[in-house]
Amino acid sequence: MTATRDVFDFYEIVGPAGGFYVGQAKRDGAGWGWRRRVREHRTGRGSKSAMRLLAEGGVARTLGAVACTPEFALALEARAWDLRHRRGQSPAHERPWGAGMPARQVRQVSAIVAARRQEHREIVWERSGGRCERCGKEVNRVEWEAHVHHAIYRGRGRERLEDLTLLCLACHGAEHPGRVFLTRVEQEARRDARRVRRAANQKRRGQK
């Protein structure tokens, strides 16, 4: 028997001091569930943590929607909290029920994030027409001659498309001073050189 899957809107409320609240709301035909849930927080019928952040001037924003079971929606909500907490963005007392979920669910969440990131890459490449969106240079995707640059890191897998730009390696390097970006051929050559050095070192150790 297949479990019932509904569409859940995920959202976060970020306070001016860096605290945050992550929640989810089931979507219905009337519109966005997360907006209705935020209104409930504002009128004093929601989570105390969310109400406090909104009273302090916190900003609510959507994280996206996922079709899943109610149980998995709770797991996703807890996983989002875990990721934020590891970065030191919230005090421990705001830990919600269900945080710290099993490894199997972590893998499921990671698969959702990876799929969304790949979808974003495809949209950006199609939008750019195979050219750097800064200097206009034509780039070869197969040879890794361009990267999708994040103007603002909102969280991997839930970025806004307007924050993503296709940049050639030179323009991307200008955005990240000190970092070196290589094409596929250059990366393979560097990898082969490391393999040769490793084999030579092992041979010298074996002769001692």
MODACOR-V238903 format. One record per pair of residues at least 12 apart in sequence whose ideal C-beta (glycine too) atoms are under 10 Angstrom apart, sorted by the first residue. I is the first residue (numbers start at 1). J is the second residue. D is the distance in Angstrom with one decimal. If there is no record, write none. Layout:
i=[I I]
j=[J J]
d=[D D]
This chain:
i=[2 3 3 3 3 3 4 4 4 5 5 5 5 5 5 5 6 6 6 6 6 6 6 6 6 6 7 7 7 7 7 7 7 7 7 8 8 8 8 8 8 8 8 8 8 8 8 8 8 8 8 8 8 8 9 9 9 9 9 9 9 9 9 9 9 9 9 9 9 9 9 9 10 10 10 10 10 10 10 10 10 10 10 10 10 10 10 10 11 11 11 11 11 11 11 11 11 11 11 11 11 11 11 11 11 11 12 12 12 12 12 12 12 12 12 12 12 12 12 12 12 13 13 13 13 13 13 13 13 13 13 13 13 13 13 13 14 14 14 14 14 14 14 14 15 15 15 15 15 15 15 15 15 15 15 16 16 16 16 16 17 17 17 17 18 18 18 18 18 19 19 19 19 19 19 19 19 19 19 20 20 20 20 20 20 20 20 20 20 20 21 21 21 21 21 21 21 21 21 21 21 21 21 21 21 21 21 22 22 22 22 22 22 22 22 22 22 22 22 22 22 22 22 22 23 23 23 23 23 23 23 23 23 23 23 23 23 24 24 24 24 24 24 24 24 24 24 24 24 25 25 25 25 25 26 26 27 27 32 32 33 34 34 34 34 34 34 35 35 37 37 38 38 38 38 38 38 39 41 41 41 41 41 42 42 42 47 47 49 49 49 49 50 52 53 61 61 61 62 63 63 63 63 63 63 63 64 64 64 64 64 64 66 66 66 68 68 71 71 72 72 72 72 72 74 74 74 74 74 74 75 75 75 75 75 75 75 75 75 76 76 76 76 76 76 77 77 77 77 77 78 78 78 78 78 78 78 78 78 79 79 79 79 79 79 79 79 79 79 79 80 80 80 80 80 81 81 81 81 81 81 82 82 82 82 82 82 82 82 83 83 83 83 84 85 85 87 109 110 112 113 113 113 113 114 114 115 116 116 116 116 117 117 117 117 117 117 118 119 119 120 120 120 120 120 120 120 120 120 120 121 121 121 121 121 122 123 123 123 124 124 124 124 124 124 124 125 125 125 125 125 126 127 127 127 127 128 128 128 128 128 129 130 130 130 131 131 131 132 132 132 132 132 132 132 132 132 132 132 132 133 133 133 133 133 133 133 133 133 134 134 134 134 134 134 134 134 134 134 135 135 135 135 135 136 137 137 137 137 137 138 139 139 139 139 139 140 140 141 141 142 142 143 143 143 143 144 144 144 144 144 144 144 144 145 145 145 145 145 145 145 146 146 146 146 146 146 146 146 146 147 147 147 147 147 147 147 147 147 147 147 148 148 148 148 148 149 149 149 149 149 149 149 149 149 150 150 150 150 151 151 151 151 152 167 168 169 169 169 169]
j=[69 68 69 70 71 72 68 69 70 66 67 68 69 70 72 73 26 27 28 33 66 67 68 69 70 73 26 27 28 33 65 66 67 68 73 23 24 25 26 27 33 34 64 65 66 67 68 69 70 72 73 74 76 77 23 24 25 26 27 31 32 33 34 35 36 37 62 63 64 65 66 73 22 23 24 25 33 34 62 63 64 65 66 73 76 77 80 158 23 24 25 32 33 34 35 37 38 50 60 61 62 63 64 65 77 80 34 50 53 58 59 60 61 62 63 77 80 81 84 155 158 38 41 46 47 49 50 51 52 53 54 56 58 59 60 61 53 58 59 60 61 84 89 90 49 50 52 53 54 55 56 57 58 59 90 53 56 57 58 59 53 56 57 58 84 88 89 90 91 49 52 53 56 58 84 89 90 91 94 49 50 53 58 80 81 84 85 89 90 94 41 46 47 48 49 50 51 52 53 54 58 60 81 84 90 94 96 49 50 63 76 77 78 79 80 81 82 83 84 85 90 94 96 99 37 38 41 46 47 49 50 60 63 77 80 81 96 37 63 65 66 68 70 73 74 76 77 78 80 37 38 40 65 73 70 73 65 67 62 65 65 60 61 62 63 64 65 60 62 50 60 50 54 58 60 61 62 60 53 54 55 58 60 54 55 60 94 96 90 93 94 96 94 94 94 154 158 160 158 76 77 80 154 155 157 158 112 113 116 155 157 158 109 112 116 108 112 98 105 101 105 108 109 112 96 97 98 99 101 105 98 99 101 102 104 105 106 108 109 98 101 105 108 109 112 96 97 98 99 101 95 96 97 98 99 100 101 105 109 98 99 100 101 105 106 108 109 110 112 113 96 99 109 155 158 94 95 96 98 99 100 95 96 98 99 100 101 106 109 109 113 155 156 155 99 100 155 157 157 157 155 156 157 158 156 157 157 156 157 158 159 148 156 157 158 159 164 157 157 161 148 150 156 157 158 159 160 161 163 164 141 147 148 164 166 148 148 161 164 146 148 149 161 164 165 166 139 141 146 148 166 166 161 164 165 166 146 148 165 166 167 166 145 146 166 146 166 168 145 146 147 149 165 166 167 168 169 170 171 172 146 148 149 164 165 166 167 168 171 149 165 166 167 168 170 171 172 174 175 167 168 170 171 174 168 167 168 169 170 171 168 166 167 168 169 183 183 184 166 184 183 184 183 184 185 186 169 181 182 183 184 185 186 187 168 169 170 181 183 184 185 165 166 167 168 169 171 172 181 183 165 166 167 168 169 171 172 173 175 176 181 164 165 166 167 172 163 164 165 166 167 171 172 175 176 163 164 165 175 163 164 165 175 164 181 181 181 182 183 186]
d=[9.7 9.0 4.7 9.0 8.0 8.7 10.0 6.6 8.1 9.4 5.1 5.9 5.9 9.4 8.7 9.9 5.4 7.4 9.0 9.7 9.7 7.1 7.5 7.6 7.0 7.9 7.4 4.4 8.9 8.2 5.5 7.4 5.2 8.4 9.6 9.9 4.8 6.8 5.7 6.7 7.3 8.9 9.7 6.7 5.8 7.8 6.3 9.3 7.9 8.6 4.3 9.4 7.6 8.6 9.1 6.7 5.2 7.9 5.3 9.8 5.8 4.7 3.8 8.2 9.3 8.0 6.4 8.2 7.8 5.1 8.6 9.6 7.2 7.4 4.9 8.3 9.8 7.2 7.2 4.1 5.9 7.1 6.8 8.0 6.5 6.8 6.8 8.4 5.7 7.4 7.3 9.0 8.9 3.9 8.4 7.2 6.8 9.6 6.0 6.6 5.2 5.9 9.1 10.0 9.8 9.8 9.5 9.7 9.6 9.3 9.1 7.3 6.4 8.4 5.9 9.9 7.4 9.3 8.0 9.0 9.6 7.3 7.4 9.9 9.2 8.5 5.4 9.4 9.5 4.8 6.2 9.8 4.7 7.0 4.8 8.1 7.5 5.9 5.6 8.1 7.5 9.5 8.8 9.9 9.5 9.9 8.0 4.1 8.4 9.4 5.2 7.4 4.2 8.4 9.3 8.7 6.0 5.2 6.9 8.6 9.0 7.2 9.6 9.2 10.0 8.9 5.9 7.6 9.5 8.0 8.3 6.0 8.1 7.8 9.9 7.9 5.6 7.0 6.8 9.0 9.7 7.3 8.1 9.4 8.3 5.9 9.3 6.1 5.5 7.8 8.3 9.3 6.5 9.7 5.0 4.4 9.2 8.7 5.5 8.8 7.8 8.8 8.7 9.9 8.5 7.1 8.5 9.9 9.5 7.6 9.1 5.7 8.4 9.1 4.5 5.0 9.6 9.2 6.9 9.9 9.2 9.4 7.4 9.7 6.2 8.5 8.3 8.2 7.0 9.4 6.6 9.2 9.5 6.5 9.2 9.7 8.5 8.3 8.8 9.5 8.5 9.5 9.3 5.0 7.6 6.8 4.8 10.0 8.7 4.0 8.6 9.0 10.0 9.1 7.6 7.7 6.6 9.5 7.5 8.7 8.8 7.7 9.0 5.7 8.5 9.9 8.6 8.2 8.4 8.5 9.0 7.8 7.6 9.9 4.6 9.6 9.8 9.7 8.4 5.6 9.5 9.5 8.1 5.6 8.7 9.1 9.7 8.5 9.4 8.8 5.4 8.4 10.0 9.7 9.4 8.9 9.8 9.8 8.7 9.3 9.7 6.9 8.9 7.5 9.2 5.1 9.2 9.9 7.3 9.9 8.2 5.3 9.4 6.4 9.4 8.9 8.7 9.3 9.3 9.7 7.3 7.2 8.9 9.7 8.8 7.7 5.1 10.0 8.6 9.8 6.5 9.7 4.8 8.4 9.6 4.5 8.8 7.8 7.3 9.7 8.9 8.3 8.6 6.0 7.8 6.7 9.2 7.1 8.7 9.8 8.8 6.1 7.6 4.0 4.3 7.1 5.4 8.6 9.5 9.0 8.1 9.2 6.1 7.0 6.6 9.0 4.7 9.0 9.7 9.5 9.6 9.4 8.4 8.3 9.1 7.8 6.8 5.6 8.7 5.2 9.3 8.8 9.7 9.8 5.5 6.5 7.8 8.6 9.5 9.0 9.6 7.5 9.2 8.4 7.6 9.7 9.8 9.2 8.9 7.3 8.7 6.2 3.3 7.8 9.0 7.2 8.3 8.9 4.6 6.9 8.8 8.8 6.3 5.1 9.2 8.0 9.9 9.6 9.5 10.0 7.2 9.9 9.9 8.2 9.4 6.3 9.3 6.5 9.7 6.0 9.6 9.6 5.4 8.2 9.0 10.0 9.6 6.2 8.2 9.6 5.1 9.2 7.1 5.0 7.4 5.2 9.4 6.4 8.2 7.9 6.4 9.9 8.1 9.0 9.6 7.7 8.0 9.3 8.3 4.1 9.4 9.2 9.7 8.4 8.6 8.6 7.7 8.6 8.9 6.2 10.0 10.0 8.9 6.4 5.7 3.9 9.1 8.3 5.7 8.8 9.1 9.9 8.8 9.5 5.0 5.0 6.8 9.2 8.5 8.8 7.1 8.6 5.7 7.6 9.2 4.5 8.9 8.6 9.0 8.4 6.5 7.5 5.7 9.8 9.2 9.5 4.9 9.6 7.9 8.1 8.9 7.6 8.9 5.3 8.4 9.7 8.3 9.0 9.5 9.9 10.0 7.4 5.2 5.1 6.6 9.4 8.3 8.6 7.7 5.3 4.3 8.6 8.7 7.3 6.3 6.3 9.9 9.6 5.6 8.4 9.9 10.0 5.4 6.3 5.2 7.0 8.7 7.6 9.4 9.6 9.4 7.6 6.0 8.4 7.2 9.3 5.0 9.6 9.6 9.8 6.5 5.4 7.3 5.9 7.9 9.2 9.1 7.1 4.8 7.4 4.6 8.0 5.6 5.9 8.6 6.2 6.4 8.4 9.4 4.6 7.3 6.4 8.7 9.5 9.2 9.1 4.4 7.4 6.9 9.3]
